[in-house]
Structures are given as structure tokens and as C-alpha cells.
Amino acid sequence: MSEFPGIVFKDGPSGRRAALTYGPDVWEVVRFLKEVDERGEGAVEAASEVLALPMARIRLAMQYYAEFPDEIDARIADADDATVRAEADFDAQQRLLA
């Protein structure tokens, strides 16, 4: 945390994860940046607007990612897997009701 002021670590069911102080997890910011249509500064501006965070906080998440990409990419992959499982579960329930 001393290397990245403004980054805290939160514990939860998925384990310890890096997050912006009083903000989203770093992986959430990075996933947004990877998925948004804009590139370069436009992506940073879009993230700032959509996530309601100052651009400096978006850049902090980017700096943390640059130092620990494997950690953040693994979190994104876990979240994507959970989404796929939830969608499959929902689809199965809807077929049951059809």
C-alpha cells in the first residue's frame, strides 16, 4: 500500500483483492478499460465518467495493473467465469419454466 497510495486491499469470499480507496476493485477498472470502445485518453475519460472517478484514480488503477498484470487478469478471468456460470444457470431455470 505504501508503493501505491490510494490502493487498499479488501478481503471477501474471493480472497484479498486490490481496490481503489472508497472505490471499485482495480480489476473492475481494468476490465472497463479493456472493454470500452474508446482507446488512449478517450478510454481514461470514459472510465472516469462512467465510474464517477477522477482521472487520477483511473490512472492509479492502471499503474497498479502495470505492476501486477497477472493478479488483475486472474481476477478478470474469475469474474468472467462467474458470469458465464450465472448465465447458464439462468438459462436452465428459464427452460424449466417454459
C-alpha positions in Angstrom: 0.0 0.0 0.0 2.9 2.4 0.6 4.0 1.8 -3.0 0.6 2.7 -4.3 -1.1 5.3 -2.1 -4.8 5.2 -2.8 -4.8 1.4 -3.2 -6.2 -0.7 -0.4 -6.8 -4.4 0.0 -10.2 -5.8 0.7 -11.0 -9.3 1.9 -14.0 -11.2 0.7 -15.3 -14.6 -0.5 -12.9 -14.5 -3.4 -9.9 -13.6 -1.3 -7.8 -10.5 -0.9 -8.1 -8.0 -3.7 -6.7 -4.6 -4.7 -9.2 -1.8 -4.8 -9.2 2.0 -5.0 -9.8 3.6 -1.7 -13.5 4.3 -1.5 -13.9 2.9 -5.0 -14.2 -0.2 -7.1 -11.7 -3.0 -7.3 -8.7 -2.4 -9.6 -9.8 -5.4 -11.8 -13.2 -3.7 -12.4 -11.5 -0.5 -13.7 -9.1 -2.5 -15.8 -11.9 -4.6 -17.3 -13.8 -1.5 -18.2 -10.7 -0.1 -19.9 -10.2 -3.3 -21.9 -13.9 -3.5 -23.0 -14.7 0.2 -23.7 -14.7 1.2 -27.4 -12.6 4.2 -26.8 -8.8 3.9 -26.8 -6.0 6.0 -25.4 -7.1 9.1 -23.4 -10.6 8.6 -24.6 -10.7 5.3 -22.6 -9.5 7.0 -19.5 -12.0 9.8 -19.9 -14.8 7.3 -20.5 -13.8 5.3 -17.4 -13.7 8.5 -15.3 -17.2 9.4 -16.5 -18.9 6.0 -16.2 -17.3 5.0 -13.0 -17.6 8.5 -11.5 -14.0 8.7 -10.5 -11.3 11.4 -11.1 -9.0 10.5 -14.0 -6.1 10.4 -11.5 -7.8 7.4 -9.8 -8.2 5.6 -13.1 -4.5 6.2 -13.8 -3.7 4.8 -10.3 -5.6 1.6 -11.2 -3.6 1.5 -14.5 -0.3 1.9 -12.6 -1.2 -0.9 -10.3 -2.1 -3.1 -13.2 1.2 -2.3 -15.0 3.0 -3.7 -11.9 0.7 -6.7 -11.2 -1.0 -7.7 -14.5 -1.2 -11.4 -13.7 -3.0 -10.7 -10.5 -5.6 -8.4 -12.1 -6.0 -10.6 -15.2 -6.7 -13.6 -13.0 -9.5 -11.6 -11.2 -11.0 -10.6 -14.5 -11.0 -14.2 -15.7 -12.6 -15.3 -12.5 -15.3 -12.7 -12.8 -15.9 -13.7 -16.5 -16.2 -17.3 -15.5 -18.7 -16.5 -12.8 -20.8 -14.5 -15.3 -20.8 -17.5 -17.7 -21.9 -19.8 -14.9 -24.6 -17.4 -13.8 -26.0 -17.0 -17.3 -26.0 -20.8 -17.8 -27.9 -21.2 -14.6 -30.4 -18.6 -15.5 -30.9 -20.2 -18.9 -31.5 -23.6 -17.4 -34.1 -22.1 -15.0 -35.9 -20.3 -17.8 -36.0 -23.6 -19.9 -37.6 -25.3 -16.8 -40.3 -22.7 -16.7 -41.0 -22.7 -20.5 
